[in-house]
Amino acid sequence: MRKNTPMLSSVRLRNAYTVVELLVVIVIAGLLLTIAVPAFQSTIYSSNRTLAVNALQAASVMGRDVAINTGKDGAIVFVFDPEVGRIQIIPAIRVGTVREATTAPAGSGGGGGPSSVGFGDQPYFDREVFVPAPVGEVLTLPAGWMVRGYASPGLMLDYDSAGNPAAAWYNSMMYGGLNVRDDAKDEAHWVFPETGFFAKDAQVNGGSLDGSFSNVNADDPTARQSFMIRFDGRTGAVSRDTRSALFIDPRNSNQREPGGNRPDQYEITMRPDLAEDLEVWASRVISSPDITNDGIAYGRDDGRLRDQLIGNASNDTVLVKPVSRVALYDENKLALGIRARGVNRETGTIYLPHEQDQRQVDIQLDLSLFTDINNEEDVIERINSWIDGDTDFDGTVSFLTDEPDSRLFLVQSYTGELKEILR
């Protein structure tokens, strides 16, 4: 047999990789990944930011188109559900008005929640009702991208028919609660769509967790609050109406069949999540003196049924007010910018999740994310400063020391388009 010659052995040795050569290849691959991964992540981030801007701008124009095409006041409403984890922008139309009585006298600190008493000389609110529009598309922002609305000084207060102030809009303790004299009511704030922090299985705030109407306290307003951009149905221009309104957004409830039984006709009639046409359902609740067709004017439960279904006490409605400025930002960057460790893992925001086994609990920020502050007022102050562009919290916005990460937009009055505010 022919033996291997030294030349053949040398060729075979040269075809093999040495350990040094393998290490060089691994190092080069690692360097390429170090360069490529951040670049790829930056590309994705820029793409999502562009998608978020485009969705926000398209939604505003769509709100104006809805108003013009339907001849009714239109709007876009901003909602957030921690289970979805994203901001949704819903086109809406006005379908009517509901009247709710108040209880607080002028100048009181009680805030004037809705009451079950008859009107007569009793002050009241006339709140317009909006439902999702039959035309237009619900737009969803990319994950992590959020929108806040600008609540100008004093906007958090409503005034009833007698001119009494009421702390109705954004009335959690972080914004002064129901005290109309709290300093927070006279300050400007960038507010978040607080629409997903409530007991989903309770049809009425303070009511039974199985969705029934037992033990209902209709005087307690729902915690679901947000903002909208509103357009006049006659002209298509941005509406100048700054009063609070009700937007019907049926709960994503786990209690599809109250009591564990198949819903009877009464339950089907009462629940907007079971309605075939939400506009028809809302119009009937607003206009009919006999909501249930059972021969009992104003339905059951001592005449408070309308408040429970469609009023400010209902967890199927969101209390909204019009704004003309919005801010677009990344929630993770906001969290780091206001010196938090990050966002809450369950909600994807700086808010705590709502405890679903409790009927009523205040909306709360997750203070455990912070090491240098321990109260919500300071967190709110930092949020407002960061959104405005004061990222070092020195009281001024300077291009030398601040690095704004939020993008601010002003709604153009006649076109509905968003114009970016440069800082």
C-alpha positions as CSV (number, residue, x, y, z in Angstrom):
1,M,0.0,0.0,0.0
2,R,1.2,3.5,-0.8
3,K,2.2,5.5,2.2
4,N,1.4,9.2,2.8
5,T,4.2,11.4,1.7
6,P,5.3,14.4,3.8
7,M,3.8,16.7,1.2
8,L,0.3,15.2,1.6
9,S,0.5,15.5,5.4
10,S,1.4,19.2,5.0
11,V,-1.6,19.9,2.8
12,R,-4.0,18.2,5.3
13,L,-2.6,20.3,8.1
14,R,-3.1,23.5,6.2
15,N,-6.8,22.6,5.6
16,A,-7.6,22.5,9.3
17,Y,-8.4,25.5,11.6
18,T,-6.2,26.3,14.5
19,V,-7.6,27.4,17.9
20,V,-6.3,30.9,17.3
21,E,-8.1,31.2,14.0
22,L,-11.4,30.0,15.6
23,L,-11.0,32.6,18.4
24,V,-10.4,35.3,15.8
25,V,-13.6,34.3,13.9
26,I,-15.6,34.3,17.2
27,V,-14.3,37.8,18.2
28,I,-15.1,39.2,14.7
29,A,-18.6,37.8,14.9
30,G,-19.1,39.2,18.3
31,L,-17.9,42.6,17.2
32,L,-20.3,42.5,14.2
33,L,-23.2,41.6,16.5
34,T,-22.2,44.4,18.9
35,I,-22.5,46.8,16.0
36,A,-25.5,45.3,14.2
37,V,-27.9,44.6,17.1
38,P,-28.0,48.2,18.4
39,A,-28.4,49.5,14.9
40,F,-31.2,47.0,14.2
41,Q,-32.9,48.0,17.5
42,S,-32.5,51.7,16.6
43,T,-34.1,51.0,13.2
44,I,-37.1,49.2,14.8
45,Y,-37.5,52.0,17.4
46,S,-37.4,54.7,14.6
47,S,-39.9,52.7,12.6
48,N,-42.3,52.4,15.6
49,R,-42.0,56.1,16.4
50,T,-42.9,56.9,12.8
51,L,-45.8,54.5,12.9
52,A,-47.0,56.1,16.1
53,V,-46.8,59.7,14.7
54,N,-48.6,58.6,11.5
55,A,-51.4,56.9,13.5
56,L,-51.9,59.9,15.7
57,Q,-52.0,62.3,12.8
58,A,-54.3,60.1,10.8
59,A,-56.6,59.6,13.8
60,S,-57.1,63.4,14.2
61,V,-58.0,63.9,10.6
62,M,-60.3,60.9,10.8
63,G,-62.2,62.5,13.7
64,R,-62.9,65.6,11.6
65,D,-64.0,63.4,8.7
66,V,-66.4,61.5,10.9
67,A,-68.0,64.7,12.0
68,I,-68.4,66.0,8.5
69,N,-69.6,62.8,7.0
70,T,-72.2,62.1,9.7
71,G,-73.3,65.6,10.4
72,K,-72.9,64.9,14.1
73,D,-70.2,66.1,16.5
74,G,-67.3,63.7,16.1
75,A,-64.3,62.9,18.2
76,I,-61.4,60.6,18.7
77,V,-61.1,59.1,22.2
78,F,-57.9,57.8,23.7
79,V,-58.2,54.6,25.7
80,F,-55.7,52.2,27.4
81,D,-56.3,48.7,28.7
82,P,-53.4,47.1,30.6
83,E,-54.5,43.7,29.2
84,V,-54.0,45.0,25.7
85,G,-51.0,47.1,26.7
86,R,-51.4,49.7,24.0
87,I,-53.1,53.0,23.4
88,Q,-56.1,52.7,21.1
89,I,-57.6,55.7,19.4
90,I,-61.4,55.3,18.7
91,P,-63.5,57.5,16.4
92,A,-66.7,58.5,18.0
93,I,-70.0,60.4,17.4
94,R,-72.4,62.2,19.6
95,V,-75.8,60.5,20.1
96,G,-77.5,62.5,22.8
97,T,-77.4,64.1,26.2
98,V,-78.1,62.8,29.7
99,R,-78.9,64.9,32.8
100,E,-77.3,64.0,36.1
101,A,-78.0,65.8,39.4
102,T,-75.3,67.1,41.7
103,T,-75.3,67.1,45.5
104,A,-72.5,69.5,46.5
105,P,-73.5,73.1,47.3
106,A,-71.5,76.0,45.9
107,G,-67.9,76.3,47.2
108,S,-68.0,72.9,49.0
109,G,-65.1,70.6,48.9
110,G,-67.2,67.6,48.2
111,G,-66.9,67.9,44.4
112,G,-70.5,67.2,43.5
113,G,-70.9,63.7,42.3
114,P,-74.1,62.5,40.5
115,S,-77.1,61.9,42.7
116,S,-80.3,59.9,42.5
117,V,-82.5,62.8,43.7
118,G,-85.0,64.5,41.4
119,F,-84.0,67.7,39.7
120,G,-86.4,70.5,40.6
121,D,-84.2,73.3,41.9
122,Q,-81.4,70.8,42.3
123,P,-78.3,71.7,40.2
124,Y,-77.4,69.3,37.5
125,F,-75.0,68.4,34.7
126,D,-76.0,68.0,31.1
127,R,-73.4,65.5,29.7
128,E,-73.3,64.7,26.1
129,V,-72.9,61.0,25.2
130,F,-70.6,59.6,22.5
131,V,-70.4,56.1,21.1
132,P,-67.9,54.5,18.7
133,A,-68.6,55.7,15.2
134,P,-70.0,53.3,12.7
135,V,-67.4,54.7,10.2
136,G,-63.7,55.1,10.7
137,E,-61.0,52.7,12.0
138,V,-59.8,52.1,15.5
139,L,-56.0,52.8,15.4
140,T,-53.6,51.2,17.8
141,L,-50.2,52.6,18.6
142,P,-47.1,50.4,18.7
143,A,-46.2,48.8,22.0
144,G,-44.7,51.2,24.5
145,W,-45.9,54.3,22.7
146,M,-48.3,56.4,24.7
147,V,-50.3,59.6,24.4
148,R,-51.1,62.2,27.1
149,G,-53.6,65.1,26.8
150,Y,-52.9,68.6,28.0
151,A,-55.3,69.6,30.8
152,S,-55.0,73.4,31.0
153,P,-55.2,75.2,34.3
154,G,-58.8,74.8,35.7
155,L,-59.9,72.2,33.1
156,M,-60.2,69.5,35.8
157,L,-63.2,71.4,37.3
158,D,-66.7,71.2,35.9
159,Y,-69.5,73.7,36.7
160,D,-73.1,72.6,37.1
161,S,-76.2,74.4,36.1
162,A,-76.0,76.7,39.1
163,G,-72.4,77.5,38.5
164,N,-71.1,75.3,41.4
165,P,-67.6,73.9,40.8
166,A,-67.2,70.1,40.8
167,A,-64.1,68.0,40.7
168,A,-65.4,65.5,38.3
169,W,-62.6,64.9,35.7
170,Y,-59.4,63.2,36.9
171,N,-60.5,63.2,40.5
172,S,-58.1,60.6,41.9
173,M,-56.0,61.6,44.9
174,M,-52.9,62.3,42.8
175,Y,-54.9,65.2,41.3
176,G,-56.4,66.5,44.5
177,G,-59.4,64.1,44.8
178,L,-62.8,65.6,45.0
179,N,-61.6,68.8,46.7
180,V,-62.4,71.7,44.3
181,R,-60.0,73.9,46.3
182,D,-57.0,71.7,45.9
183,D,-54.0,73.5,44.2
184,A,-53.8,70.7,41.6
185,K,-57.1,71.8,40.1
186,D,-55.6,75.2,39.2
187,E,-52.5,73.7,37.6
188,A,-51.8,72.3,34.1
189,H,-51.2,68.6,33.8
190,W,-50.4,66.1,31.1
191,V,-53.0,63.4,31.8
192,F,-52.9,59.7,30.9
193,P,-55.9,57.7,29.5
194,E,-56.9,56.1,32.8
195,T,-59.5,53.8,31.2
196,G,-58.3,50.4,32.3
197,F,-58.0,50.7,36.0
198,F,-61.3,49.6,37.5
199,A,-63.3,46.5,38.5
200,K,-64.2,45.1,35.1
201,D,-66.9,42.7,36.4
202,A,-68.8,45.5,38.3
203,Q,-71.2,47.1,35.9
204,V,-71.5,50.2,38.2
205,N,-68.7,51.6,40.3
206,G,-69.3,50.5,43.9
207,G,-71.7,47.8,42.6
208,S,-71.6,44.0,42.8
209,L,-68.6,42.3,41.3
210,D,-70.8,39.7,39.6
211,G,-72.2,42.4,37.3
212,S,-75.6,42.6,38.9
213,F,-77.3,45.7,40.2
214,S,-77.4,44.7,43.9
215,N,-75.8,47.1,46.4
216,V,-75.3,49.8,43.9
217,N,-74.0,53.2,44.9
218,A,-74.7,55.3,41.9
219,D,-73.3,58.4,43.6
220,D,-69.7,57.1,43.1
221,P,-68.2,58.2,39.7
222,T,-66.4,55.6,37.7
223,A,-62.6,55.8,37.7
224,R,-62.5,55.5,33.9
225,Q,-61.4,58.9,32.7
226,S,-59.6,60.1,29.5
227,F,-59.6,62.9,26.9
228,M,-60.7,63.4,23.4
229,I,-60.2,65.7,20.4
230,R,-63.7,66.9,19.5
231,F,-65.0,68.3,16.2
232,D,-68.1,70.3,15.4
233,G,-70.5,68.3,13.2
234,R,-71.6,71.4,11.2
235,T,-68.2,72.9,10.3
236,G,-65.7,70.1,11.0
237,A,-63.7,72.6,13.1
238,V,-62.2,71.7,16.5
239,S,-65.0,72.2,19.0
240,R,-64.7,74.9,21.6
241,D,-66.9,73.0,24.1
242,T,-64.8,72.1,27.1
243,R,-67.5,70.4,29.2
244,S,-67.1,66.8,30.2
245,A,-68.9,64.2,28.2
246,L,-69.5,60.4,28.4
247,F,-68.0,57.9,26.0
248,I,-69.5,54.5,26.0
249,D,-66.8,51.9,26.0
250,P,-68.2,48.5,27.1
251,R,-66.0,46.7,29.7
252,N,-63.8,43.8,28.7
253,S,-65.5,41.9,31.5
254,N,-64.8,38.3,32.5
255,Q,-68.4,38.1,33.8
256,R,-70.1,37.4,30.5
257,E,-73.1,35.7,32.2
258,P,-74.0,37.4,35.5
259,G,-74.7,34.8,38.3
260,G,-73.3,32.0,36.1
261,N,-76.5,31.7,34.2
262,R,-77.4,32.4,30.6
263,P,-78.3,36.2,30.4
264,D,-82.1,36.7,30.4
265,Q,-83.8,39.4,28.2
266,Y,-83.5,41.9,31.0
267,E,-79.7,41.4,31.3
268,I,-79.2,41.5,27.6
269,T,-81.1,44.8,27.4
270,M,-79.0,46.3,30.2
271,R,-75.6,45.3,29.0
272,P,-73.9,47.4,26.2
273,D,-71.4,44.6,25.6
274,L,-74.3,42.4,24.4
275,A,-75.9,45.1,22.3
276,E,-76.0,44.4,18.5
277,D,-75.8,48.1,17.7
278,L,-74.3,50.3,20.4
279,E,-75.6,53.6,18.8
280,V,-79.2,52.2,18.9
281,W,-78.7,50.9,22.5
282,A,-77.4,54.2,23.7
283,S,-80.1,56.3,22.0
284,R,-82.8,54.1,23.5
285,V,-81.3,54.4,27.0
286,I,-81.0,58.2,26.6
287,S,-84.5,58.9,25.2
288,S,-86.8,56.2,26.6
289,P,-88.7,56.8,29.8
290,D,-89.2,53.0,30.0
291,I,-85.8,51.6,29.3
292,T,-86.6,48.0,29.9
293,N,-90.1,47.9,28.3
294,D,-91.4,46.5,31.5
295,G,-94.0,49.2,32.1
296,I,-91.8,50.8,34.8
297,A,-90.8,54.4,33.9
298,Y,-87.0,54.8,34.2
299,G,-86.6,51.1,34.9
300,R,-85.8,49.6,38.2
301,D,-83.7,50.5,41.3
302,D,-85.5,53.6,42.4
303,G,-85.2,55.4,39.1
304,R,-81.4,55.3,39.0
305,L,-81.1,52.8,36.2
306,R,-80.1,55.4,33.5
307,D,-77.3,56.6,35.7
308,Q,-76.1,53.0,36.3
309,L,-76.2,52.2,32.6
310,I,-74.9,55.3,30.9
311,G,-74.2,57.9,33.5
312,N,-70.9,58.8,35.2
313,A,-71.3,55.9,37.7
314,S,-71.3,53.3,35.0
315,N,-68.1,51.3,34.4
316,D,-69.2,51.0,30.8
317,T,-68.6,54.7,30.3
318,V,-65.5,56.9,30.3
319,L,-65.6,60.5,31.4
320,V,-63.8,62.6,28.8
321,K,-63.0,66.2,28.1
322,P,-61.8,67.8,24.9
323,V,-58.1,68.8,24.6
324,S,-56.3,70.7,21.9
325,R,-52.8,69.5,22.6
326,V,-51.4,66.0,22.9
327,A,-48.0,64.5,23.7
328,L,-46.6,61.4,22.1
329,Y,-43.8,59.5,23.9
330,D,-42.2,56.2,24.9
331,E,-43.4,55.0,28.3
332,N,-40.1,53.3,29.1
333,K,-38.2,56.5,28.3
334,L,-40.6,58.5,30.5
335,A,-40.1,56.1,33.4
336,L,-36.3,56.4,33.2
337,G,-36.5,60.2,32.5
338,I,-38.5,60.8,35.8
339,R,-35.9,58.6,37.6
340,A,-37.9,55.4,38.0
341,R,-36.4,52.0,37.7
342,G,-38.7,51.2,34.9
343,V,-42.4,50.4,34.3
344,N,-44.7,48.2,36.2
345,R,-44.5,44.7,34.6
346,E,-48.2,44.0,34.8
347,T,-49.5,47.3,33.3
348,G,-46.5,48.3,31.1
349,T,-46.9,51.8,32.7
350,I,-46.0,53.6,35.9
351,Y,-49.5,52.8,37.2
352,L,-50.3,49.9,39.6
353,P,-52.8,47.3,38.3
354,H,-56.3,47.5,39.7
355,E,-57.2,44.8,42.3
356,Q,-60.1,43.1,40.6
357,D,-61.4,41.5,43.9
358,Q,-62.2,45.0,45.2
359,R,-65.2,47.0,44.2
360,Q,-63.7,50.4,44.6
361,V,-60.1,51.5,44.9
362,D,-58.4,54.7,43.9
363,I,-56.1,54.7,40.8
364,Q,-52.5,54.7,42.0
365,L,-49.0,55.2,40.7
366,D,-46.5,52.5,41.4
367,L,-44.3,54.3,43.9
368,S,-42.1,51.3,44.4
369,L,-40.5,52.2,41.1
370,F,-38.9,55.2,42.8
371,T,-36.1,55.4,45.3
372,D,-35.9,59.1,45.9
373,I,-39.5,60.1,46.2
374,N,-42.5,58.5,48.0
375,N,-45.6,60.6,47.0
376,E,-47.7,60.8,43.9
377,E,-47.6,64.6,43.7
378,D,-43.9,64.7,43.1
379,V,-44.2,62.0,40.4
380,I,-46.9,64.1,38.7
381,E,-44.7,67.2,38.8
382,R,-41.8,65.3,37.2
383,I,-44.1,63.9,34.5
384,N,-45.4,67.3,33.6
385,S,-41.8,68.7,33.5
386,W,-40.5,65.8,31.4
387,I,-43.3,66.0,28.9
388,D,-42.8,69.8,28.6
389,G,-39.1,69.2,27.8
390,D,-37.6,70.1,31.2
391,T,-35.7,66.8,31.5
392,D,-33.3,68.0,34.2
393,F,-36.2,69.4,36.4
394,D,-34.5,72.8,36.9
395,G,-37.7,74.7,36.1
396,T,-36.7,75.8,32.5
397,V,-36.5,74.2,29.1
398,S,-33.0,74.8,27.6
399,F,-31.4,73.3,24.5
400,L,-28.1,73.3,26.3
401,T,-29.1,71.1,29.3
402,D,-32.4,69.4,28.4
403,E,-33.0,66.5,26.0
404,P,-36.7,66.3,25.3
405,D,-37.9,62.9,24.3
406,S,-41.6,63.6,24.0
407,R,-43.2,65.1,20.9
408,L,-45.9,67.8,21.4
409,F,-48.7,68.4,18.9
410,L,-51.3,71.2,18.5
411,V,-54.6,70.4,16.8
412,Q,-55.2,72.8,13.9
413,S,-58.6,74.3,14.4
414,Y,-60.1,74.0,10.9
415,T,-58.2,71.0,9.4
416,G,-57.9,68.7,12.3
417,E,-54.3,68.1,11.4
418,L,-51.6,68.0,14.1
419,K,-48.8,70.5,14.0
420,E,-45.7,69.6,16.0
421,I,-44.6,72.2,18.6
422,L,-40.9,72.6,18.4
423,R,-38.9,73.4,21.5
